[in-house]
Amino acid sequence: MKRVRNIPRRVLGHISLARKTRRVVLCLVACAAAALFVLVACSAPQNQSGQSNNQPQAATADWKPVEQALGKAGSMQPGDVYKVSLPRSDLKVTVSGVELKPALALGSWIAFKKSGDMTMVMGDLVLTEDEVTPVLTKLQEGGVEISALHNHVLHESRRIMYMHIHAMGDGAKIARAIHDALSVSKTPFAGSPAPAQSQDIGIDTKQIDQIMGQTGKLNGVVYQYSIARADDVTDTAMNGRAEIIPPAMGVAQAINFQPTAGGKAAITGDFVLIASEVNPVIKALRDNGIEVTALHSHMLTDSPHLFFMHFWANDDAQKLARGLRAALDKVNVKKG
């Protein structure tokens, strides 16, 4: 085959242009393919850890057996805690002339959290004096430990006691033991309609939030705060391994406001304190006219060992909020 010579310059230009065009087209195709790959990858469902939901995920805890054994449904709380509330709506209790709403100081609760192949359980049971021994006996028979028994308020009528419990093992079996124990009391298990939520409960909750430096929530007519400590709290009971206790299992500051007319409110709850915080908080509360009604522990093997300080007052709500804020400033809590 003879080599072509003397190709016109115009023809050579067309050949060169065709080669350049082909390179551009190939480049564009490669870029489009890369862009399509990125688009598909980014559009895959992601979970909070950034992993594609196409990958197998750890199964969430199934709390249905616990619900069935206990006879009351609960709800999930931060820290993977399943918490069941059992308000003592059957009781009529007054403190210094104020009738307590269940959400203020008459709320039994039980919290469950998975710990490996076992479940950690903690709770606080509101009992009348004549219910204490029968319930305690049944709990012991069912393998549930009692970690505290005491008052939370003063001058109440009728007399109320608070029993704190702890267990580690099969969640459904523990729930059944607690159900059997509470069945010898008059604790209601049947669900009751949620109380009406009204933003106007007679106290300025927005202003109280500003004073407290925290955000509360409304439970019926009771305005509630749950304020976590900034440090971790662990428990080593039964399994010998230190388990972090989430705030929802009873180690958060609990502060409740129940309106009592004229911009006033009754307040109660508890501060969760290490030893060095106890007396500074007492001073802050007393300087602001708030009574200290109890000081005790709720757990046996917690670290650091915590002290729970309960309080009471019935006065101008914003004035009491300032007193509570002064006390909170003495505690290592997470900022609102």
C-alpha positions in Angstrom: 0.0 0.0 0.0 1.4 3.3 -1.0 1.8 6.0 1.5 -0.4 9.0 0.8 1.7 12.1 0.2 1.0 15.7 -0.3 -2.3 15.7 1.7 -3.8 19.2 1.6 -3.3 21.3 4.7 -7.1 21.9 4.9 -7.7 18.1 5.2 -4.9 17.7 7.8 -6.7 20.3 9.9 -10.0 18.4 9.8 -8.2 15.2 10.9 -6.5 17.0 13.8 -9.8 18.6 14.9 -11.6 15.2 14.8 -8.9 13.7 17.1 -9.3 16.6 19.6 -13.1 16.2 19.5 -12.8 12.5 20.3 -10.6 13.2 23.3 -13.1 15.8 24.6 -16.0 13.4 24.2 -14.2 10.6 26.0 -13.3 13.0 28.9 -17.0 14.2 29.2 -18.2 10.6 29.3 -15.7 9.7 32.1 -16.8 12.8 34.1 -20.5 11.9 33.7 -19.8 8.3 34.9 -18.0 9.6 38.0 -20.8 12.0 38.7 -23.4 9.3 38.4 -21.5 7.1 40.8 -21.3 9.9 43.4 -25.0 10.6 43.0 -26.0 7.0 43.6 -23.7 6.7 46.6 -25.0 9.9 48.2 -28.6 9.0 47.7 -28.4 5.7 49.6 -30.2 6.0 52.9 -27.9 6.8 55.7 -28.2 6.2 59.5 -26.9 8.6 62.2 -23.5 7.0 62.1 -23.2 7.7 58.4 -23.4 4.0 57.4 -25.7 3.0 54.5 -28.9 1.5 55.7 -28.4 -1.2 53.1 -25.9 -2.7 55.6 -27.2 -5.0 58.4 -28.0 -3.0 61.6 -28.0 -4.1 65.2 -31.5 -5.1 66.2 -33.2 -2.7 68.6 -34.4 -4.0 72.0 -37.8 -5.7 72.0 -39.6 -4.4 75.1 -42.9 -6.2 74.4 -42.2 -9.1 76.8 -41.5 -6.5 79.6 -44.7 -4.6 78.8 -46.7 -7.8 78.9 -45.1 -9.0 82.2 -45.5 -5.6 83.9 -49.0 -5.0 82.7 -48.3 -1.4 81.6 -46.6 0.1 78.5 -43.7 2.4 78.7 -41.9 4.7 76.3 -38.3 5.1 75.0 -36.1 7.7 76.7 -32.7 9.1 75.8 -29.9 6.6 76.5 -31.9 3.6 75.2 -34.0 3.5 78.4 -37.4 2.0 78.4 -39.4 3.8 81.1 -42.8 2.9 82.6 -44.7 5.5 84.6 -47.3 4.4 87.2 -48.7 7.6 88.7 -50.6 7.1 92.0 -53.7 8.8 90.7 -55.7 6.8 93.3 -54.2 8.8 96.2 -55.2 12.2 97.6 -52.3 13.7 99.4 -51.9 17.3 100.7 -48.8 19.1 101.8 -49.3 22.3 103.9 -52.8 22.7 102.3 -51.7 22.0 98.7 -53.2 18.9 97.1 -50.4 17.1 95.1 -50.9 16.3 91.5 -49.4 12.9 90.6 -46.9 14.6 88.3 -45.6 16.7 91.2 -44.6 14.1 93.7 -46.7 10.9 93.4 -45.3 9.3 90.3 -44.0 5.7 90.6 -41.7 4.7 87.7 -39.6 1.8 86.5 -36.7 2.0 84.0 -35.2 -0.8 82.0 -31.9 -0.8 80.0 -30.2 -3.6 78.2 -26.7 -4.5 79.5 -25.2 -7.2 77.3 -27.5 -10.3 77.6 -29.1 -8.9 80.8 -31.3 -6.0 81.7 -30.6 -3.4 84.3 -33.7 -2.2 86.2 -34.1 0.8 88.5 -37.2 2.4 89.9 -39.0 4.5 92.5 -42.3 3.2 94.0 -44.7 5.5 95.7 -46.4 3.7 98.6 -48.6 4.3 101.6 -47.3 3.2 105.0 -49.4 0.0 105.1 -48.2 -1.0 101.6 -44.5 -0.9 102.4 -44.0 -4.2 104.1 -46.2 -6.4 101.7 -44.6 -4.8 98.6 -41.0 -5.1 100.0 -41.6 -8.8 100.9 -42.8 -9.6 97.4 -39.9 -7.8 95.8 -37.4 -9.7 97.9 -39.1 -13.0 97.0 -38.8 -12.0 93.3 -35.1 -11.2 93.5 -35.5 -7.4 93.3 -33.2 -5.5 95.6 -34.4 -2.6 97.8 -31.8 0.2 97.6 -33.6 2.9 99.7 -36.8 3.5 101.6 -37.6 7.0 102.9 -39.7 10.2 102.7 -39.4 12.9 100.1 -41.7 15.6 101.5 -42.8 16.7 105.0 -46.1 17.3 106.7 -48.0 15.3 104.1 -51.4 13.8 104.8 -51.7 10.9 104.1 -48.2 9.6 104.9 -46.3 8.5 101.8 -43.1 6.5 101.5 -40.7 6.1 98.5 -39.1 2.7 97.8 -36.1 2.6 95.4 -35.4 -0.7 93.7 -32.6 -2.3 91.6 -32.3 -5.5 89.7 -30.1 -7.1 87.0 -31.2 -10.1 84.9 -34.0 -11.2 82.6 -36.1 -8.1 82.0 -39.4 -9.9 81.6 -38.9 -11.9 84.8 -38.0 -8.8 86.8 -41.0 -7.0 85.4 -43.2 -9.9 86.5 -41.7 -9.7 90.0 -42.4 -6.0 90.2 -46.0 -6.5 88.9 -46.6 -9.1 91.5 -45.2 -6.9 94.3 -47.2 -3.8 93.2 -50.4 -6.0 92.9 -50.5 -6.1 96.7 -50.7 -2.3 96.7 -53.4 -0.2 95.1 -51.1 1.2 92.4 -53.2 1.6 89.2 -51.9 -0.3 86.2 -54.7 0.7 83.8 -53.9 3.6 81.5 -55.6 6.9 82.1 -56.3 9.6 79.6 -53.5 12.1 79.2 -54.3 15.4 81.0 -55.1 18.3 78.9 -52.0 20.3 77.9 -52.6 24.1 78.3 -49.9 26.6 77.8 -51.5 29.0 80.3 -51.3 27.2 83.6 -51.1 30.4 85.7 -47.3 30.8 85.8 -45.0 32.3 83.1 -43.1 29.2 82.0 -41.1 31.1 79.4 -39.8 33.5 82.0 -39.1 30.6 84.4 -37.1 28.9 81.6 -35.0 32.0 81.2 -34.3 32.3 84.9 -33.5 28.6 85.2 -31.3 28.5 82.1 -33.0 25.3 81.1 -36.1 24.2 79.1 -38.9 22.5 80.9 -41.9 20.6 79.7 -45.6 20.5 80.6 -47.1 17.4 82.2 -50.8 18.3 82.7 -50.6 21.4 84.8 -47.2 20.6 86.3 -44.1 22.2 84.7 -41.2 19.8 84.9 -37.4 20.0 84.5 -35.0 17.0 84.1 -31.4 18.2 84.2 -28.6 15.8 83.7 -25.3 15.9 85.6 -22.3 16.8 83.4 -20.3 13.8 84.7 -21.0 10.1 84.2 -22.5 8.0 87.0 -21.8 4.3 87.1 -23.3 1.3 89.0 -21.5 -2.0 89.7 -24.3 -3.9 91.4 -24.7 -7.7 90.8 -22.6 -8.1 87.6 -19.4 -6.5 89.0 -19.0 -4.4 85.8 -19.3 -0.6 85.9 -22.4 0.3 84.0 -23.1 4.0 83.0 -26.5 5.0 84.4 -28.4 7.2 81.9 -30.1 10.3 83.5 -33.5 8.8 82.6 -32.9 6.1 85.2 -33.1 8.5 88.1 -29.9 10.4 88.2 -31.0 13.8 86.8 -32.1 16.8 88.8 -35.9 16.7 89.0 -37.6 20.0 89.5 -41.4 20.4 89.4 -43.7 23.5 89.5 -47.4 23.1 90.3 -49.3 26.4 90.1 -51.2 27.3 93.2 -53.0 30.5 91.9 -51.9 34.2 91.8 -48.6 33.5 90.1 -47.5 31.2 92.9 -46.4 27.6 92.6 -45.6 24.7 94.8 -42.2 23.2 94.0 -40.6 19.9 94.9 -38.2 17.4 93.4 -34.6 16.5 94.1 -31.1 17.6 93.4 -28.5 14.9 92.6 -25.3 15.8 94.3 -21.8 14.6 95.1 -20.6 15.2 98.7 -18.9 18.5 98.1 -22.0 20.0 96.5 -24.4 19.1 99.4 -23.9 22.0 101.8 -23.5 24.8 99.1 -26.9 23.7 97.7 -28.5 23.7 101.2 -27.3 27.2 101.7 -28.5 28.4 98.3 -32.0 26.9 98.9 -32.3 28.2 102.5 -31.1 31.7 101.4 -34.1 31.8 99.1 -36.7 30.5 101.4 -36.9 26.9 100.1 -37.1 24.1 102.6 -34.9 21.0 102.5 -37.2 18.1 103.3 -34.8 15.1 102.9 -31.2 14.1 102.2 -30.3 10.5 101.5 -29.0 8.1 98.9 -31.1 6.2 96.3 -28.5 3.6 95.3 -26.0 1.3 97.0 -23.1 0.9 94.6 -23.1 4.1 92.5 -19.9 5.9 91.6 -19.5 8.7 92.5 -21.7 8.1 95.5 -24.7 10.4 95.1 -26.9 12.2 97.6 -30.4 13.2 96.7 -31.7 16.4 98.3 -35.5 16.9 98.2 -37.1 20.3 98.7 -40.4 22.2 99.1 -41.8 25.7 98.9 -45.0 27.4 97.9 -44.4 31.0 96.8 -44.1 33.3 93.8 -43.0 31.1 90.9 -40.3 33.4 89.5 -38.9 34.0 93.0 -38.6 30.3 93.5 -37.0 29.8 90.1 -34.3 32.3 91.1 -33.7 30.3 94.3 -33.5 27.0 92.4 -31.2 28.6 89.8 -28.9 29.7 92.6 -28.8 26.1 93.8 -28.3 24.7 90.3 -25.2 26.9 89.9 -23.6 25.0 92.7 -24.0 21.6 90.9 -22.1 20.2 87.9 -25.0 20.0 85.5 -25.2 20.1 81.8 -26.1 23.6 80.6 -29.5 24.1 79.0 
